[in-house]
Amino acid sequence: MELVIVGNGPGGVELAKRLAGEFDVTVVEKENIPHYSKPLLSHYIAGFIPEEKLFPYSREWYEERGINLLLGTEARLIDRSRKVLVTGRGKIPYDALVIATGARAREPSIPGKEHILTLRTLNDAKLIKERLEEEGEITILGGGFIALELAGNLAKAGYTVRVIHRGKTLLGLDGDLSERIRVELEGAGVEFHLETNALGADEEGLKTDKGYIKGRLKVCAFGIVPNRELAVKSGIHAGRGILIDDRFRTSARDVYAIGDCAEHGGVVGGTAKAAVEQAKVLANLLRGADDRYDFSFRSAFFKFADFSVAIIGRTGSAGSWLDEDVKIFYEGERPVGVVVLGNTQKAFRLEKAIKEGLPID
Ligand SMILES: Cc1cc2nc3c(=O)[nH]c(=O)nc-3n(C[C@H](O)[C@H](O)[C@H](O)COP(=O)(O)OP(=O)(O)OC[C@H]3O[C@@H](n4cnc5c(N)ncnc54)[C@H](O)[C@@H]3O)c2cc1C
């Protein structure tokens, strides 16, 4: 059985790893470099790890498992009637095809946006690192996890770091939690400008509704745009991302989608953790085993400077503090979500409890 995976990110590589040996696996990747860790990019920019530490798998790793890795190869069209993937380097027949094309960084839409960089790929990271070493300071737009990871690591490395965020709170959390995270990051040296709208950029800085903020290096780190073009061109249904059902099936027969490119129930994953967990479940489904991915349950673990934050389950309702580091969110009497500050072990325990409906203590 020929399994073709488009995309060598965490979703694609996890699926290839799990099914190698059982299927004839081909991974098609447009970048010309092996798989690298995006969560480690801000550590690399900060100078905490060398470039080679970003690459967990060597070319031999793929060869030993019999995975046919086609780098520098862009997937252009899925010929659904012939069950063939058309790439920039020829056609590849498939029995099952998995789109794991991920997402790209959302670009700002303000005048002077050419003066603002984005962060998604290793090339983006290299450019930011080079500019940072010249400038010694950085202005980051965004209040989500990518912005805060970058801010925390660069402040820890001794750079001057400003975060500009138009929202009132960080990570979409409530006021209390956002305040705790802000105070921790301020302690590490990050300067915050919340409820501040960027209106335009020039070489020297950023125009905002709260005044001009000086700083030549500006990086936009808010939001992602799912890479759905391959699916759309091939006549596969897409909304914001590629539309999938409970079993990762797209509207085309034997074509599946996982990770940041996929949309289920109006939601796009957005984390490496979700992409990897989806790949594990899809591997079982492709083997013919019964398995389910719980799309309604989301959890993500982050580290901002040295401060860890876990956001587990649904955290949109009113919450109450269990202790000084743990806030639980309820729907009626039932705990449905939890945020854990600074304690990863506790976070793992509570993730299991929330997921399995066990008592919280
Ligand atoms: C700076 C940064 C920090 C992050 N930190 C964390 C974190 O701490 N924790 C966490 O869980 N997540 C984190 N994330 C998010 C995480 O990296 C993504 O959610 C994850 O990479 C998604 O995996 P994916 O396999 O769906 O797609 P991607 O990783 O985007 O990989 C998709 C691959 O498909 C390739 N591709 C696209 N189109 C084509 C095509 N037509 N033909 C061939 N190849 C194609 C792309 O080149 C890419 O290599 C971070 C992201 C960034 C940028």
The ligand as an ORCA input file, in Angstrom:
! r2SCAN-3c Opt
* xyz 0 1
  C       8.379     29.847     16.517
  C       7.353     28.766     16.781
  C       7.243     28.219     18.058
  C       6.312     27.221     18.318
  N       6.237     26.682     19.580
  C       5.385     25.651     19.808
  C       5.336     25.013     21.098
  O       6.043     25.389     22.035
  N       4.485     23.963     21.264
  C       3.675     23.515     20.255
  O       2.934     22.532     20.453
  N       3.676     24.115     19.035
  C       4.507     25.163     18.794
  N       4.522     25.773     17.556
  C       3.524     25.393     16.537
  C       3.971     24.148     15.789
  O       5.273     24.297     15.299
  C       2.991     23.869     14.677
  O       1.690     23.761     15.201
  C       3.373     22.568     13.984
  O       4.623     22.712     13.337
  C       2.322     22.101     12.980
  O       2.760     20.920     12.414
  P       2.276     20.451     10.960
  O       2.970     19.141     10.721
  O       0.808     20.516     10.870
  O       2.815     21.579      9.935
  P       4.197     22.316      9.697
  O       5.107     22.177     10.839
  O       3.825     23.688      9.238
  O       4.824     21.512      8.483
  C       4.229     21.506      7.215
  C       5.280     21.199      6.166
  O       4.653     21.074      4.902
  C       5.459     21.667      3.909
  N       4.606     22.029      2.773
  C       3.622     22.967      2.727
  N       3.034     22.981      1.510
  C       3.661     22.025      0.779
  C       3.497     21.575     -0.554
  N       2.556     22.055     -1.374
  N       4.323     20.588     -1.000
  C       5.279     20.062     -0.181
  N       5.475     20.470      1.091
  C       4.666     21.426      1.564
  C       6.068     22.871      4.620
  O       7.259     23.286      3.982
  C       6.308     22.305      6.018
  O       7.599     21.761      6.158
  C       5.455     26.779     17.276
  C       5.555     27.341     15.984
  C       6.503     28.310     15.729
  C       6.611     28.904     14.329
*
